[in-house]
Amino acid sequence: MKTLKFGISIALFSGLLIFSSCEKNDKATNISSAGGTKSHNTGRNCMECHKSGGEGEGSFQVAGTAYDSTKTATYTNVIVKLFTQPGGTGTLRATINGDAKGNFFTTETIDFSGGVYPAVYGNSGNVKYMGSTISDGACNACHGSSTGKIWTK
């Protein structure tokens, strides 16, 4: 009986150790980069998990997915810039490099005060500007569901 209790105790302790080692760190740095392949869940709202207290690694400030002009295939290595004025003018607040899967994300602090205007840069030099400001970086919360997908060429 003592052996059984000891075995159960070891199993419970091991399970607790494994569970606690899988907790995500809200303060973790997690930034996409050109050619990177560690991202997942393309097209979904990244910030459902990558938020304070969420299951994802790090709390994203901006995250989303970019597509090519067909809007069916992702666009690799996109660049997203956030400006204080429309049409890529004003002060540049942030530059986020997308990865090989079409996803872009960053845990770096971004100043959204006064709103920012996103610009999406394709590898050919094509730029798509969003005509309105955003004050939240959960791009896929709207794009791809209630609003058209983010795309460039």
C-alpha positions as CSV (number, residue, x, y, z in Angstrom):
1,M,0.0,0.0,0.0
2,K,2.9,2.4,0.8
3,T,4.4,1.6,-2.6
4,L,1.1,2.5,-4.3
5,K,0.8,5.8,-2.3
6,F,4.4,6.6,-3.2
7,G,3.8,5.9,-6.9
8,I,0.7,8.1,-6.9
9,S,2.6,10.9,-5.1
10,I,5.4,10.7,-7.7
11,A,2.9,10.8,-10.6
12,L,1.0,13.8,-9.2
13,F,4.2,15.7,-8.5
14,S,5.5,14.9,-12.1
15,G,2.2,16.1,-13.5
16,L,2.4,19.3,-11.5
17,L,5.9,19.9,-12.6
18,I,5.1,19.4,-16.3
19,F,2.0,21.6,-16.1
20,S,3.8,24.5,-14.4
21,S,6.7,24.3,-16.9
22,C,4.2,24.8,-19.8
23,E,2.9,28.1,-18.5
24,K,3.5,30.9,-20.9
25,N,5.3,34.1,-20.0
26,D,3.3,37.3,-20.6
27,K,6.6,39.2,-20.7
28,A,8.2,37.0,-23.3
29,T,9.6,38.6,-26.4
30,N,8.0,37.2,-29.5
31,I,8.6,39.0,-32.7
32,S,8.1,37.8,-36.3
33,S,11.0,38.0,-38.7
34,A,11.5,37.6,-42.5
35,G,11.8,33.9,-43.3
36,G,10.7,32.8,-39.8
37,T,8.5,29.8,-39.6
38,K,7.5,29.5,-35.9
39,S,4.1,31.1,-36.3
40,H,0.8,29.2,-36.5
41,N,-3.0,29.7,-36.8
42,T,-2.8,31.7,-40.0
43,G,-5.8,34.0,-40.4
44,R,-7.0,33.7,-36.8
45,N,-7.0,36.4,-34.2
46,C,-3.6,35.9,-32.7
47,M,-4.5,38.0,-29.7
48,E,-7.1,35.6,-28.4
49,C,-4.2,33.6,-27.0
50,H,-1.3,36.1,-27.1
51,K,-2.6,38.5,-24.5
52,S,-2.0,39.1,-20.8
53,G,-2.9,36.0,-19.0
54,G,-3.4,34.1,-22.3
55,E,-2.0,30.8,-23.4
56,G,0.3,32.2,-26.1
57,E,3.9,33.1,-25.7
58,G,4.1,36.8,-25.1
59,S,1.4,39.5,-25.1
60,F,1.2,40.8,-28.7
61,Q,0.8,44.5,-29.4
62,V,0.2,44.0,-33.1
63,A,-0.5,40.7,-35.0
64,G,-2.2,39.6,-38.1
65,T,-1.9,37.8,-41.4
66,A,-1.2,39.2,-44.9
67,Y,-2.4,37.6,-48.2
68,D,-1.4,38.0,-51.8
69,S,-3.7,39.7,-54.3
70,T,-5.8,36.5,-54.8
71,K,-6.6,36.7,-51.0
72,T,-6.3,32.9,-50.8
73,A,-2.6,32.5,-50.4
74,T,-0.5,34.1,-47.7
75,Y,2.1,36.8,-48.5
76,T,5.5,35.9,-47.3
77,N,7.8,38.4,-45.6
78,V,5.4,41.3,-45.7
79,I,6.3,44.5,-43.9
80,V,3.7,46.4,-41.8
81,K,4.4,50.0,-40.8
82,L,2.4,52.2,-38.4
83,F,2.3,55.9,-39.0
84,T,0.7,58.9,-37.2
85,Q,-0.7,60.3,-40.4
86,P,-2.5,58.7,-43.4
87,G,-0.7,57.6,-46.5
88,G,2.6,56.7,-44.9
89,T,3.2,60.2,-43.6
90,G,3.8,61.6,-40.1
91,T,5.9,59.8,-37.6
92,L,6.8,56.1,-38.0
93,R,5.7,54.4,-34.8
94,A,6.6,50.8,-35.6
95,T,7.8,48.5,-38.3
96,I,6.8,44.8,-38.1
97,N,8.4,42.3,-40.5
98,G,6.2,39.4,-41.5
99,D,7.3,35.8,-41.6
100,A,7.4,33.1,-44.3
101,K,3.9,32.0,-43.3
102,G,2.3,35.4,-43.9
103,N,1.9,36.2,-40.2
104,F,3.3,39.4,-38.6
105,F,3.4,40.0,-34.8
106,T,5.3,41.8,-32.1
107,T,5.4,42.0,-28.3
108,E,7.3,45.3,-28.5
109,T,5.4,48.2,-26.9
110,I,3.7,50.4,-29.5
111,D,2.3,53.9,-28.8
112,F,-1.3,53.8,-30.2
113,S,-2.2,57.2,-28.6
114,G,-4.0,59.4,-31.2
115,G,-4.4,56.3,-33.4
116,V,-2.0,55.0,-36.0
117,Y,-2.4,54.4,-39.8
118,P,-1.2,51.0,-41.0
119,A,0.7,50.6,-44.3
120,V,1.4,47.1,-45.8
121,Y,4.5,46.8,-48.0
122,G,4.9,44.1,-50.6
123,N,8.2,42.8,-51.8
124,S,7.7,44.4,-55.2
125,G,7.4,47.9,-53.6
126,N,3.6,47.9,-53.7
127,V,2.1,49.6,-50.7
128,K,-1.5,49.3,-49.4
129,Y,-2.6,52.0,-46.9
130,M,-5.4,51.7,-44.4
131,G,-7.4,55.0,-44.6
132,S,-8.5,55.0,-41.0
133,T,-6.7,54.9,-37.7
134,I,-6.4,51.9,-35.4
135,S,-5.9,52.0,-31.6
136,D,-5.6,48.2,-31.2
137,G,-3.3,45.8,-33.0
138,A,-5.5,42.7,-33.2
139,C,-5.7,43.0,-37.0
140,N,-7.3,39.6,-37.6
141,A,-10.1,40.4,-35.1
142,C,-11.7,42.4,-38.0
143,H,-9.7,41.5,-41.2
144,G,-10.8,38.2,-42.6
145,S,-14.1,38.2,-40.7
146,S,-16.1,41.4,-40.7
147,T,-13.6,43.3,-43.0
148,G,-11.6,42.2,-46.0
149,K,-8.3,40.4,-45.6
150,I,-5.1,42.3,-45.4
151,W,-3.3,41.9,-48.8
152,T,-0.6,43.3,-51.0
153,K,1.3,42.3,-54.1
